[in-house]
Amino acid sequence: MSEYKYLTGFGGHFSSEDERCPNSLPVGQNSPQQCPYGLYAEQLSGSAFTAPRSENVRTWLYRKLPSAVHTPFLPYAGAKYLSHNWDEQPPNPNQLRWKPFDLPGAKEESVTFVDGLHTVCGAGDARARHGLAVHVYLCNASMHNSAFYNSDGDFLIVPQEGTLDIVTELGRMAVSPNEICVIPQGIRFAVKLKTPCRGYVLEVFDGHFRLPDLGPIGANGLANPRDFETPVAWFDSETYTEFNVISKYQGSLFVAKQKHSVFDVVAWHGNYVPYKYDLSRFMVINSVSFDHCDPSIFTVLTCPSLKPGTAIADFVIFPPRWSVQEHTFRPPYYHRNCMSEFMGLILGRYEAKEEGFAAGGATLHSMMTPHGPDANCFEGASKAELKPERIADGTQAFMFESSLSLAVTKWGAETSQKLDAQYYECWQALKNNFKLDN
C-alpha cells in the first residue's frame, strides 16, 4: 500500500485529519475557544472574504503552532535564475525552440527545487496580480529543514523526468511524469527527490486554475473532477533546531527561520487545497467526420481573465488518441494566433515535428507569429492514406497558452545556451505547389 493517501474530486469542500489524532477537527465551528489536542486554528484564504460563494476558496488549518511564529524575512540568495524582469532582452517575434534543458548531475553541486527554478518567459506584474511566468526546474537534491511558498500566485507543476515527492501543509503527494500538480498561492511545500529531476512550471498571478466550461460537449468530457486527488492530512513529527521558510514575494525570494516544521497541520477542512492529476485519465474529444479541431478541446485547466472566453493561461495537452477525419489534413494546421503558445514535451515525439522538438525542451510561438507542421510532416500527411489510426501513442506534449504577450528572459535567450538558432529551417523546404489548372 502506498504511503500517500488522497481524497478525490475537484473544487469540493474536504475534511481531513491525521489518523494519529482522531477527532482533531473541531465539531460545529471553525475556531472554538479551545481546539482539540491543544491545536491552533488558522484560516488560509485564497479569495477575498466577500467573493461570491461559487468563487470563495479557503481552508481551516488546525496546527501545533501558528504560521506567524518565525523570525523576520531576509533576502534569500538562491534561485539566481528566477526572474520577473521582462525587459532584460529586446522583444523577439521569431519562432523559438529550446533543446532539452540540462539536468544537474547527481554528483554535482546540490540544487534543490527552489534553487533550480529558471524563468524562461513571462508577462505582467505580480504586484498588480495580473500576468504569468513560465519556469523550468532543474534539480538534483531534496529540500531539508525548509519549505517554500509563493505569495505571487499558483504553481502548476509538470514533471518531465523524475518523480517529485511533495510535502505540503495539507499532506503529501507523489507526482511523476505524465502527472501534474497545482500548489495554490500561499500553501507551503517542500520537494524531495531520489534522482535528478526536470520539468516545467506555469505560474499565474490572476485568480486560480479551474476546470474549463464544457458547453455543447456535455457533462463528461475532458478532465473529470473525480480524477483529481488532494492529499490527506499528515504532520511532521520531527524536531528541529532550525527550519527555513522561503517566500516568493513580488518576484523576489526571502527566507525566515523558525524552530519548528511548517508541516505541523494535524487536521484541516476547506476547498483551498493542493491537488494532482494523472494526464492519462483525460477524456479526449475529437472530430469523427472532417477537419482538425482547435486545440482548445484538449484544455485540462484554465485560469480565466476578465474577458469572457479568454484565458490568462490554459493548460492544454495532446494525448494519445484515434485520428479518423476524412478528406482532411490531419496534423495541426498552419496558424497565426492572437495568443502566445509555449509548448513542452514530456515524453515521446510530437506528431507535427518529430525531429528537433525533444522531451525536456520547449518552443514559444508568440502572438501572430506563424507556425505549423514542418516540411516532412506536411509532405507525409498530404499524401497519406486516410484510414483510422492511432496517433501520439507513447507521447505527451502540452501547451501553456496565454492571452498575454510573453517576453523571454536573459536566461532563456542566452544563459541557458539551449536556444536553437536553426529552428526556422524546418519550414524552409516547403514548396510552392500552386497550379492554376488544378
Phi, psi and chi 1 to 4 in degrees:
 res  aa     phi    psi   chi1   chi2   chi3   chi4
   1 MET       -  135.7 -179.9 -179.1  -64.4      -
   2 SER   -67.1  145.5  171.1      -      -      -
   3 GLU   -75.9   -9.5   62.7  174.8  -45.0      -
   4 TYR   -95.9  129.9  -59.8   93.5      -      -
   5 LYS  -124.5  145.5  -60.8  177.2 -178.1  178.3
   6 TYR  -135.5  153.0  -58.9   98.1      -      -
   7 LEU  -100.2  151.6  -53.4  167.6      -      -
   8 THR  -115.9  150.9   58.8      -      -      -
   9 GLY   119.8  150.7      -      -      -      -
  10 PHE  -110.3  128.4 -174.0   92.7      -      -
  11 GLY    80.7    2.9      -      -      -      -
  12 GLY   -83.3  168.1      -      -      -      -
  13 HIS   -93.8  117.6 -169.9  110.3      -      -
  14 PHE  -109.2  156.4  -60.4  103.0      -      -
  15 SER  -129.0  136.1  -64.2      -      -      -
  16 SER  -151.1  143.3 -176.5      -      -      -
  17 GLU  -140.7  146.1   57.4 -172.8   21.6      -
  18 ASP   -62.8  132.9 -169.0  -61.6      -      -
  19 GLU   -63.2  -16.3   59.1 -171.3   12.7      -
  20 ARG   -74.6  -14.8  -69.1  169.0  -73.9 -179.8
  21 CYS  -131.7   75.2  -64.5      -      -      -
  22 PRO   -62.2  148.4   21.2  -31.2      -      -
  23 ASN    62.5   31.5  -56.6  -46.7      -      -
  24 SER   -84.7  -13.0   48.9      -      -      -
  25 LEU   -81.8  127.8  -81.9  169.3      -      -
  26 PRO   -59.5  148.3  -21.8   32.3      -      -
  27 VAL  -102.9  126.1  176.4      -      -      -
  28 GLY    87.2  -15.0      -      -      -      -
  29 GLN  -153.0  161.5   62.9 -178.3  112.2      -
  30 ASN   -86.5  -35.6  -66.6  -37.9      -      -
  31 SER  -134.6   76.3 -176.0      -      -      -
  32 PRO   -67.9  166.1   25.7  -33.4      -      -
  33 GLN   -57.2  -38.9 -175.5  178.7   17.3      -
  34 GLN  -134.3  119.6  -66.7 -176.0   -7.6      -
  35 CYS   -79.7  153.0  -66.2      -      -      -
  36 PRO   -53.9  147.0  -24.2   32.9      -      -
  37 TYR    63.8   14.4  -67.0   91.0      -      -
  38 GLY    71.2   25.3      -      -      -      -
  39 LEU   -80.1  162.9  -61.5  170.3      -      -
  40 TYR  -101.8  139.0  -69.9   86.0      -      -
  41 ALA   -91.3  134.4      -      -      -      -
  42 GLU  -144.7  128.2  177.7  178.8  -78.0      -
  43 GLN   -97.5  135.2 -177.7  174.3 -107.1      -
  44 LEU  -110.4  114.9  176.4   63.2      -      -
  45 SER  -105.8  126.0  -62.9      -      -      -
  46 GLY  -103.3    5.0      -      -      -      -
  47 SER  -148.0  167.4   61.6      -      -      -
  48 ALA   -63.0  147.6      -      -      -      -
  49 PHE   -54.6  -34.0  -64.5  141.4      -      -
  50 THR   -96.3   10.9   53.1      -      -      -
  51 ALA   -61.3  148.6      -      -      -      -
  52 PRO   -53.3  149.2  -23.4   32.2      -      -
  53 ARG   -53.1  -36.5 -177.2 -179.4  -70.9  -93.8
  54 SER   -68.6  -18.6   61.7      -      -      -
  55 GLU  -116.4    1.5  -60.2  172.1   14.6      -
  56 ASN   -84.6  120.7 -156.5  -57.9      -      -
  57 VAL  -127.6  131.0  -72.1      -      -      -
  58 ARG  -163.3  157.7   80.1  -82.1 -175.9  -94.4
  59 THR  -138.0  137.8  -70.1      -      -      -
  60 TRP   -93.9  128.0  -80.9   91.2      -      -
  61 LEU  -110.7  137.7  -49.6  172.7      -      -
  62 TYR  -118.0  105.6  -58.4   94.4      -      -
  63 ARG  -129.2  166.1   59.9 -166.6  -38.9  149.8
  64 LYS   -69.5  -38.7  -60.9  176.4 -172.2  178.2
  65 LEU  -139.8  146.4  -80.4  172.0      -      -
  66 PRO   -65.5  155.9  -16.8   29.0      -      -
  67 SER   -65.2  -18.5  -63.6      -      -      -
  68 ALA   -72.2   -9.2      -      -      -      -
  69 VAL   -83.5   85.3 -177.4      -      -      -
  70 HIS  -157.5  164.1   61.8   77.2      -      -
  71 THR   -77.7  168.8   63.1      -      -      -
  72 PRO   -60.1  148.2  -26.2   35.7      -      -
  73 PHE   -73.6  136.9  -77.7   99.2      -      -
  74 LEU  -126.1  157.9  -61.1  172.8      -      -
  75 PRO   -55.7  141.4  -26.8   35.5      -      -
  76 TYR  -106.2  132.3  177.8   75.1      -      -
  77 ALA   -89.2   -7.9      -      -      -      -
  78 GLY   -79.1 -171.4      -      -      -      -
  79 ALA    48.8   56.0      -      -      -      -
  80 LYS   -70.4  -11.5   60.3 -178.0  178.6  178.7
  81 TYR  -106.9   11.9  -65.0  117.0      -      -
  82 LEU   -82.1  129.4 -175.0   72.0      -      -
  83 SER  -149.0  146.1  175.5      -      -      -
  84 HIS  -119.9   17.3  -77.5 -166.0      -      -
  85 ASN   -89.6   99.2 -177.2   -2.3      -      -
  86 TRP   -86.5    7.6  -47.1  128.8      -      -
  87 ASP  -110.7   14.7  -64.0  -41.5      -      -
  88 GLU   -65.9  -32.6  -69.5  179.2  -28.0      -
  89 GLN  -124.4  152.2  -66.4  -71.0  116.0      -
  90 PRO   -63.5  151.2  -18.0   29.9      -      -
  91 PRO   -57.6  146.3  -22.9   33.2      -      -
  92 ASN  -138.7  105.5 -175.1   -7.5      -      -
  93 PRO   -83.6    0.3   33.1  -36.0      -      -
  94 ASN   -71.1  157.1  -72.4  -61.6      -      -
  95 GLN   -64.1  130.9  -56.2   97.7  -21.5      -
  96 LEU  -120.6  138.5  -57.3  178.6      -      -
  97 ARG  -137.2  135.4 -179.7  168.3   67.7 -170.3
  98 TRP  -109.7  134.4  -72.0  -92.4      -      -
  99 LYS   -69.7  163.9  -61.4  174.9 -176.8  178.7
 100 PRO   -52.4  131.9  -29.0   36.4      -      -
 101 PHE   -71.8  141.4  -60.5  102.7      -      -
 102 ASP   -72.2  132.1  -70.9  -23.8      -      -
 103 LEU   -82.3  141.5  -82.8  158.2      -      -
 104 PRO   -70.2  138.9   24.3  -31.1      -      -
 105 GLY   -69.5  156.9      -      -      -      -
 106 ALA   -62.0  -26.2      -      -      -      -
 107 LYS  -101.3    1.5  -64.0 -177.8  179.2 -179.8
 108 GLU   -80.8 -177.1  -65.5  179.7   22.1      -
 109 GLU   -54.7  138.6  178.5 -177.0   -3.7      -
 110 SER   -66.4  127.1  -65.9      -      -      -
 111 VAL  -128.8  117.5 -179.7      -      -      -
 112 THR   -84.5  174.4   65.4      -      -      -
 113 PHE   -56.1  -45.3  174.8   85.6      -      -
 114 VAL   -65.3  -49.0  175.2      -      -      -
 115 ASP   -69.1  -20.9  -67.8  -20.8      -      -
 116 GLY   -90.6    9.4      -      -      -      -
 117 LEU   -78.0  125.7  -72.9  170.7      -      -
 118 HIS  -125.8  119.8  -61.3   68.0      -      -
 119 THR   -82.2  127.1  -51.9      -      -      -
 120 VAL   -94.5  -44.6 -179.8      -      -      -
 121 CYS  -163.1  171.3   56.9      -      -      -
 122 GLY   173.1 -175.7      -      -      -      -
 123 ALA  -163.1  157.9      -      -      -      -
 124 GLY    93.1 -166.5      -      -      -      -
 125 ASP  -142.4  118.2 -174.0   -9.5      -      -
 126 ALA   -63.4  -29.3      -      -      -      -
 127 ARG   -66.7  -32.7  -65.9  166.9  -64.6 -176.7
 128 ALA   -92.2    2.6      -      -      -      -
 129 ARG    53.9   49.4  -64.2  -57.9  -48.0  -81.1
 130 HIS  -150.0  119.5  176.7   64.0      -      -
 131 GLY   136.0 -167.8      -      -      -      -
 132 LEU  -158.3  166.0   62.6   84.3      -      -
 133 ALA  -140.5  145.1      -      -      -      -
 134 VAL  -113.3  124.0  175.1      -      -      -
 135 HIS  -121.9  160.9  -42.5  -80.5      -      -
 136 VAL  -117.0  148.7  -66.5      -      -      -
 137 TYR  -111.9  136.3   64.5   85.0      -      -
 138 LEU  -134.8  102.4  -51.6  164.6      -      -
 139 CYS  -142.7  158.8   52.1      -      -      -
 140 ASN  -140.1    8.8   63.5   -4.8      -      -
 141 ALA  -140.2  146.8      -      -      -      -
 142 SER   -76.7  155.1  -63.5      -      -      -
 143 MET   -83.6  121.6  -64.2  172.7   62.7      -
 144 HIS  -116.1  139.5  -65.8  -65.2      -      -
 145 ASN    51.6   36.9  -59.4   -1.8      -      -
 146 SER  -156.1  160.0   64.9      -      -      -
 147 ALA  -146.8  162.5      -      -      -      -
 148 PHE  -132.5  143.7  172.0   74.2      -      -
 149 TYR  -143.5  154.7   72.8   96.7      -      -
 150 ASN  -112.4  109.5 -175.0    4.5      -      -
 151 SER   -77.1  -14.4  -61.8      -      -      -
 152 ASP   -88.2  -23.1  -64.2  -26.0      -      -
 153 GLY   168.3 -169.0      -      -      -      -
 154 ASP   -85.5  148.2  -71.4    8.0      -      -
 155 PHE  -107.9  124.3  -93.5    3.3      -      -
 156 LEU  -105.6  116.0 -171.9  157.1      -      -
 157 ILE  -106.2  129.0  -59.2  172.6      -      -
 158 VAL  -120.6   95.0 -175.5      -      -      -
 159 PRO   -65.0  140.4  -19.8   32.5      -      -
 160 GLN  -115.9  -36.1 -174.1  -85.9  -41.4      -
 161 GLU  -141.5  127.6 -175.2  166.0  -33.9      -
 162 GLY    88.4  147.6      -      -      -      -
 163 THR   -92.3  135.1  -65.1      -      -      -
 164 LEU   -98.4  124.1  -55.7  179.2      -      -
 165 ASP   -95.5  107.0  -68.7  -30.3      -      -
 166 ILE  -106.4  120.6  -58.5  178.3      -      -
 167 VAL   -98.4  125.3 -175.4      -      -      -
 168 THR  -120.4  169.7   78.4      -      -      -
 169 GLU   -61.2  -24.9  -68.3  177.8  -83.7      -
 170 LEU   -98.6   -2.8  -80.4   70.9      -      -
 171 GLY   142.7 -171.7      -      -      -      -
 172 ARG  -114.1  145.5  -60.9  175.1  -67.3  174.2
 173 MET  -135.3  140.1  -58.6 -176.6  -67.4      -
 174 ALA  -104.5  123.0      -      -      -      -
 175 VAL  -125.0  116.6 -171.6      -      -      -
 176 SER  -110.1  166.5  -59.5      -      -      -
 177 PRO   -53.6  140.5  -30.3   37.9      -      -
 178 ASN    77.4   10.7 -143.1   41.5      -      -
 179 GLU  -120.9  160.4  -64.1  179.7  -39.7      -
 180 ILE  -130.7  163.3   62.0  165.6      -      -
 181 CYS  -141.8  157.0   73.7      -      -      -
 182 VAL  -123.5  127.1  171.1      -      -      -
 183 ILE  -110.8  105.1  -49.2  -69.1      -      -
 184 PRO   -65.4  160.1  -22.8   34.5      -      -
 185 GLN   -48.0  129.3  177.0 -167.9   14.5      -
 186 GLY    90.4  -18.4      -      -      -      -
 187 ILE   -76.2  129.7  -68.7  180.0      -      -
 188 ARG   -86.4  140.1  -58.4  177.6  179.3 -158.1
 189 PHE  -152.0  160.4   68.2   99.3      -      -
 190 ALA  -131.9  146.9      -      -      -      -
 191 VAL  -114.1  124.0  177.2      -      -      -
 192 LYS  -115.5  148.9  -57.9 -178.2 -176.4  -62.3
 193 LEU  -150.4  158.7   43.6   94.1      -      -
 194 LYS  -106.5  -22.7  -65.9 -176.7  174.3   63.4
 195 THR  -135.3  162.5   61.0      -      -      -
 196 PRO   -55.3  140.4  -28.4   37.0      -      -
 197 CYS  -128.2  147.2  -68.3      -      -      -
 198 ARG  -139.0  145.0  174.6  174.3   58.2 -158.7
 199 GLY  -175.9 -171.8      -      -      -      -
 200 TYR  -121.1  151.3  -48.7   83.7      -      -
 201 VAL  -133.8  128.0  179.4      -      -      -
 202 LEU  -106.2  119.2  171.3   58.9      -      -
 203 GLU  -110.2  127.4  177.3 -175.4   12.4      -
 204 VAL  -117.0  136.9  -67.7      -      -      -
 205 PHE   -92.8  -19.4  -50.7  144.9      -      -
 206 ASP   -96.5  125.0  -54.5   60.8      -      -
 207 GLY    54.3 -146.6      -      -      -      -
 208 HIS  -139.9  161.9  -56.8  -69.1      -      -
 209 PHE   -70.7  145.3  -70.2  103.0      -      -
 210 ARG  -147.2  170.9   65.7  171.5  179.3   81.9
 211 LEU   -74.0  143.4  -67.6  172.8      -      -
 212 PRO   -71.4  154.0   28.0  -35.5      -      -
 213 ASP   -66.8  151.6  -67.1  -32.0      -      -
 214 LEU  -104.4  -22.5  -65.0  176.8      -      -
 215 GLY    52.0 -133.8      -      -      -      -
 216 PRO   -63.8  -15.5  -22.1   33.6      -      -
 217 ILE   -58.1  -35.0  -68.8  175.3      -      -
 218 GLY    99.6 -162.4      -      -      -      -
 219 ALA   -83.8  -21.3      -      -      -      -
 220 ASN  -118.5    6.6  -60.7  -51.1      -      -
 221 GLY   -90.4  174.3      -      -      -      -
 222 LEU    60.8 -139.0  -48.4 -172.6      -      -
 223 ALA   -85.3  125.6      -      -      -      -
 224 ASN   -89.1  136.1  -76.2  -55.9      -      -
 225 PRO   -53.8  -34.7  -25.9   33.7      -      -
 226 ARG   -67.0  -14.6   66.8 -173.5  -66.7  -96.2
 227 ASP   -92.3   -2.4  -69.0  -33.9      -      -
 228 PHE   -86.6  143.0  -72.2   80.2      -      -
 229 GLU  -123.3  132.9  -62.6  179.5  -55.9      -
 230 THR  -116.1  137.1  -69.0      -      -      -
 231 PRO   -69.8  152.1   24.9  -33.4      -      -
 232 VAL   -86.5  160.8  -57.6      -      -      -
 233 ALA   -59.8  138.4      -      -      -      -
 234 TRP  -155.8  134.3  174.5   89.0      -      -
 235 PHE  -120.1  150.5   66.3   85.7      -      -
 236 ASP   -80.5  123.4 -175.4   -2.3      -      -
 237 SER   -97.4    2.8   57.8      -      -      -
 238 GLU   -72.5  157.5  -62.2  -67.9  -34.7      -
 239 THR  -106.7  148.9   57.4      -      -      -
 240 TYR  -134.7  140.6  -62.1   87.7      -      -
 241 THR   -89.2  -23.3   56.5      -      -      -
 242 GLU  -153.3  133.0 -177.3  175.3  -78.8      -
 243 PHE  -135.8  129.0 -167.2   98.9      -      -
 244 ASN   -98.5  133.9  -66.2  -39.6      -      -
 245 VAL  -115.0  113.7 -178.4      -      -      -
 246 ILE   -99.1  128.9  -55.9  167.1      -      -
 247 SER  -117.6  131.9  169.8      -      -      -
 248 LYS   -95.3  116.8 -180.0  176.0  179.1  -70.3
 249 TYR  -138.9  120.0  177.1   73.9      -      -
 250 GLN    52.2   38.8  -64.7 -174.5    6.6      -
 251 GLY    82.9   -5.2      -      -      -      -
 252 SER  -112.3  161.3  -63.1      -      -      -
 253 LEU  -108.8  141.8  -64.8 -174.4      -      -
 254 PHE  -135.6  158.1  -59.1   86.2      -      -
 255 VAL  -136.1  138.4   61.5      -      -      -
 256 ALA  -124.3  155.3      -      -      -      -
 257 LYS  -113.4  150.4  -61.4 -176.2 -177.9  -60.1
 258 GLN  -152.9  172.8   57.4 -171.4   51.5      -
 259 LYS  -111.8   24.9  -65.9 -177.7  178.9  179.5
 260 HIS  -149.5  158.2   65.9  -78.6      -      -
 261 SER   -74.2  145.2  171.5      -      -      -
 262 VAL   -74.1  -14.5  -58.0      -      -      -
 263 PHE   -91.0   59.1  -53.2  119.9      -      -
 264 ASP  -117.3   22.4   65.0  -12.7      -      -
 265 VAL   -82.9  116.7  176.0      -      -      -
 266 VAL   -85.5  -32.8  175.0      -      -      -
 267 ALA  -152.6  158.6      -      -      -      -
 268 TRP  -158.9  157.9   59.3  -94.0      -      -
 269 HIS  -148.6  144.5   74.2   85.1      -      -
 270 GLY   155.2 -172.2      -      -      -      -
 271 ASN  -125.2   17.2   61.6  -10.3      -      -
 272 TYR  -114.1   95.8 -168.9   57.8      -      -
 273 VAL  -142.0  154.8  -64.3      -      -      -
 274 PRO   -75.3  156.3   27.7  -32.5      -      -
 275 TYR  -156.0  161.8   52.7   88.3      -      -
 276 LYS  -129.1  163.5   61.1  174.9  -80.2 -171.0
 277 TYR  -151.0  135.8  175.8   71.3      -      -
 278 ASP   -90.1  115.5 -177.1  -17.6      -      -
 279 LEU   -64.8  -21.3  -61.9  179.0      -      -
 280 SER   -69.8  -11.6   68.2      -      -      -
 281 ARG   -90.2    0.9  -63.2 -179.1  179.9 -180.0
 282 PHE   -67.2  130.0 -172.8   80.9      -      -
 283 MET   -92.3  103.1 -164.5  -83.9 -143.5      -
 284 VAL   -71.4  134.4  176.7      -      -      -
 285 ILE  -108.2  136.0  -60.4  -66.7      -      -
 286 ASN  -154.5  167.8 -152.8   -6.1      -      -
 287 SER   -76.7  139.7  171.6      -      -      -
 288 VAL  -115.6   14.9  -65.6      -      -      -
 289 SER  -127.3  -83.5   54.1      -      -      -
 290 PHE  -147.1  163.8   58.7   86.4      -      -
 291 ASP    75.1  156.7  -87.6  -10.6      -      -
 292 HIS   -98.3  120.0 -180.0  100.3      -      -
 293 CYS   -68.5  154.7  -65.0      -      -      -
 294 ASP   -63.8  151.4  -60.5  -31.5      -      -
 295 PRO   -65.2  -12.7   19.9  -31.4      -      -
 296 SER   -61.3  -19.8   48.7      -      -      -
 297 ILE   -70.8   -7.4   61.3  168.7      -      -
 298 PHE  -107.5   20.0  -59.4  119.8      -      -
 299 THR   -74.2  124.7  -57.8      -      -      -
 300 VAL   -90.1  -52.2 -179.6      -      -      -
 301 LEU  -137.2  152.6  -67.6  168.5      -      -
 302 THR  -137.6  149.1 -176.6      -      -      -
 303 CYS  -118.0  100.6  178.4      -      -      -
 304 PRO   -71.0  153.2  -12.2   26.7      -      -
 305 SER   -93.7 -176.4   72.8      -      -      -
 306 LEU   -77.1  -11.6  -63.7  177.3      -      -
 307 LYS   -90.1  119.8 -174.9  176.3 -179.0  179.9
 308 PRO   -54.0  134.4  -24.9   34.6      -      -
 309 GLY    77.3    3.8      -      -      -      -
 310 THR  -122.5  130.4  -55.6      -      -      -
 311 ALA  -105.0  142.8      -      -      -      -
 312 ILE   -59.9  -42.8  -64.5  -62.2      -      -
 313 ALA  -158.3  136.0      -      -      -      -
 314 ASP  -112.0  141.8  -75.0  -30.1      -      -
 315 PHE  -105.5  115.3  172.9   62.1      -      -
 316 VAL  -121.5  140.5  178.1      -      -      -
 317 ILE  -123.4  160.4   62.3  172.5      -      -
 318 PHE  -124.7   81.2  -57.8   99.9      -      -
 319 PRO   -84.6  171.1   27.8  -28.7      -      -
 320 PRO   -57.6  140.1  -24.4   34.5      -      -
 321 ARG  -166.4  170.2   59.6 -161.1 -177.8  -84.4
 322 TRP   -88.7  142.0  -78.6   96.3      -      -
 323 SER  -117.9  120.5 -174.8      -      -      -
 324 VAL  -133.8    5.5  -59.6      -      -      -
 325 GLN   -61.6  140.8  -60.6   96.4  -41.5      -
 326 GLU   -95.1  149.8  -60.4  173.7  -36.2      -
 327 HIS    49.7   42.0  -48.0  -62.7      -      -
 328 THR  -138.9  138.7  -64.3      -      -      -
 329 PHE   -75.8  109.0 -178.9   75.0      -      -
 330 ARG   -80.3  -31.7  -71.0 -179.9  177.6  176.5
 331 PRO   -66.1  171.6  -21.4   33.7      -      -
 332 PRO   -54.2  139.2  -26.2   34.6      -      -
 333 TYR   -76.9  159.3   42.7   77.8      -      -
 334 TYR   -65.0  144.3  -67.8  100.4      -      -
 335 HIS  -155.1  141.4 -173.7   45.9      -      -
 336 ARG  -125.9  136.7  -69.0  178.9  -66.5  162.5
 337 ASN  -134.5  143.7 -167.1   -1.8      -      -
 338 CYS   -79.8    1.6   63.7      -      -      -
 339 MET  -107.2  162.8  -51.3  -78.4  -83.9      -
 340 SER   -96.1  138.7  -60.0      -      -      -
 341 GLU  -125.4  109.2  -57.7  178.4   13.4      -
 342 PHE  -104.5  121.7  178.0   93.8      -      -
 343 MET  -114.7  145.9  -78.0 -167.0   66.0      -
 344 GLY  -132.9  163.8      -      -      -      -
 345 LEU  -126.5  119.1 -173.5   60.8      -      -
 346 ILE   -81.0  -45.9  -60.4  170.9      -      -
 347 LEU  -157.6  160.2   51.8   94.1      -      -
 348 GLY    81.1 -154.6      -      -      -      -
 349 ARG  -131.4  122.9  -58.5  170.6   70.5 -178.4
 350 TYR   -67.9  134.4  179.8   53.9      -      -
 351 GLU   -63.6  -29.0   66.9 -118.9   41.4      -
 352 ALA   -87.1  -14.7      -      -      -      -
 353 LYS  -149.4   81.5  -66.8 -175.3 -179.1   69.2
 354 GLU   -74.2  -17.3  -66.1 -164.9   -1.2      -
 355 GLU  -113.5  137.3  -58.7  -63.0  -29.0      -
 356 GLY    94.1  -36.8      -      -      -      -
 357 PHE   -93.5  103.4 -176.9   32.4      -      -
 358 ALA  -111.7  155.3      -      -      -      -
 359 ALA   -58.7  132.9      -      -      -      -
 360 GLY    91.4   -3.4      -      -      -      -
 361 GLY  -103.9 -161.8      -      -      -      -
 362 ALA  -164.8  164.7      -      -      -      -
 363 THR  -135.1  155.3   63.7      -      -      -
 364 LEU  -134.1  118.8  174.9   61.6      -      -
 365 HIS  -111.7  107.7  -60.2  136.1      -      -
 366 SER   -79.0  175.4  -62.8      -      -      -
 367 MET   -54.6  125.3  -72.1 -177.3  172.4      -
 368 MET    65.0   11.1  -66.1  -57.3  173.2      -
 369 THR   -84.0  122.1  -64.8      -      -      -
 370 PRO   -68.4  146.8   24.1  -31.9      -      -
 371 HIS  -159.9  171.6   54.4  -79.6      -      -
 372 GLY   158.3 -167.3      -      -      -      -
 373 PRO   -60.6  148.4  -21.3   32.3      -      -
 374 ASP   -75.3  175.5   61.2   23.3      -      -
 375 ALA   -61.6  -42.5      -      -      -      -
 376 ASN   -63.6  -42.1  -70.6  -23.7      -      -
 377 CYS   -63.3  -43.5  177.9      -      -      -
 378 PHE   -61.8  -46.8  176.7   81.8      -      -
 379 GLU   -61.5  -44.4  -71.4  -63.1  -38.6      -
 380 GLY   -67.0  -44.6      -      -      -      -
 381 ALA   -71.9  -28.5      -      -      -      -
 382 SER   -70.5  -26.0  -61.0      -      -      -
 383 LYS  -111.8   -0.9  -59.6  173.3 -177.7  177.3
 384 ALA   -69.4  147.5      -      -      -      -
 385 GLU   -71.5  123.9  178.5 -175.0   -2.4      -
 386 LEU   -86.8  102.6  -64.6 -176.5      -      -
 387 LYS  -138.4  158.5   57.4 -176.3  178.4 -179.7
 388 PRO   -56.3  129.6  -26.2   35.9      -      -
 389 GLU  -148.3  152.5   62.6  176.9  -23.3      -
 390 ARG   -80.8  138.1  -69.1  -77.2  -61.7  176.0
 391 ILE  -128.7  154.3   60.8  172.0      -      -
 392 ALA    67.5   16.7      -      -      -      -
 393 ASP   -61.7  135.1  -81.0  -26.6      -      -
 394 GLY    73.7   14.0      -      -      -      -
 395 THR  -128.8  146.3  -67.3      -      -      -
 396 GLN  -145.7  102.5 -171.4   66.5  -91.9      -
 397 ALA  -101.2  156.5      -      -      -      -
 398 PHE  -142.7  167.1   70.7   87.3      -      -
 399 MET  -140.0  135.9 -179.4  165.8   65.1      -
 400 PHE   -98.1  109.7  -60.2  151.7      -      -
 401 GLU  -108.5  136.7 -175.1  174.4   65.1      -
 402 SER  -140.7  147.8  174.3      -      -      -
 403 SER   -78.8   -4.6   60.6      -      -      -
 404 LEU   -95.2  151.0  -54.9 -179.5      -      -
 405 SER   -86.4  116.7 -173.6      -      -      -
 406 LEU   -90.1  134.9  -55.9 -177.4      -      -
 407 ALA  -103.0  139.9      -      -      -      -
 408 VAL   -88.1  138.5  177.4      -      -      -
 409 THR   -77.8  169.1   62.4      -      -      -
 410 LYS   -63.2  -38.5 -176.4  176.2 -178.9  179.9
 411 TRP   -62.4  -44.6 -177.0   85.1      -      -
 412 GLY   -64.3  -38.0      -      -      -      -
 413 ALA   -84.1  -34.2      -      -      -      -
 414 GLU  -128.7  -56.2  -62.9  178.3    1.5      -
 415 THR   -63.1  -38.6  -47.9      -      -      -
 416 SER   -65.2  -25.3   69.9      -      -      -
 417 GLN    57.2   29.9  -61.7 -177.2  -19.8      -
 418 LYS  -113.1   -3.6  -68.8  -61.7  175.8 -179.4
 419 LEU   -68.8  128.5 -155.6   55.4      -      -
 420 ASP   -89.9  103.8 -175.8   -4.7      -      -
 421 ALA   -68.6  -16.5      -      -      -      -
 422 GLN   -96.7    7.5  -79.5   71.0   50.4      -
 423 TYR   -55.7  -41.0 -178.9   31.9      -      -
 424 TYR   -58.9  -22.3   75.0   96.0      -      -
 425 GLU   -68.2  -19.2  -66.7  177.8   -1.6      -
 426 CYS   -66.4  -16.1   73.9      -      -      -
 427 TRP  -103.5   -8.8  -66.6  -73.2      -      -
 428 GLN   -68.2  -24.3  -61.3  -53.6  -57.1      -
 429 ALA   -83.9   -3.1      -      -      -      -
 430 LEU   -62.8  135.5  -71.6  166.0      -      -
 431 LYS  -104.0  154.5  -57.9  173.1 -177.7  176.8
 432 ASN   -82.7  106.0 -175.7  -17.0      -      -
 433 ASN   -99.7   13.8  -61.7  -46.3      -      -
 434 PHE   -65.1  132.3  176.3   70.6      -      -
 435 LYS  -131.7  121.6  -62.2  178.2 -179.6  178.1
 436 LEU   -66.0  -27.0 -167.1   59.3      -      -
 437 ASP  -100.0   33.0   57.9  -11.3      -      -
 438 ASN   -58.8      - -174.0   33.1      -      -
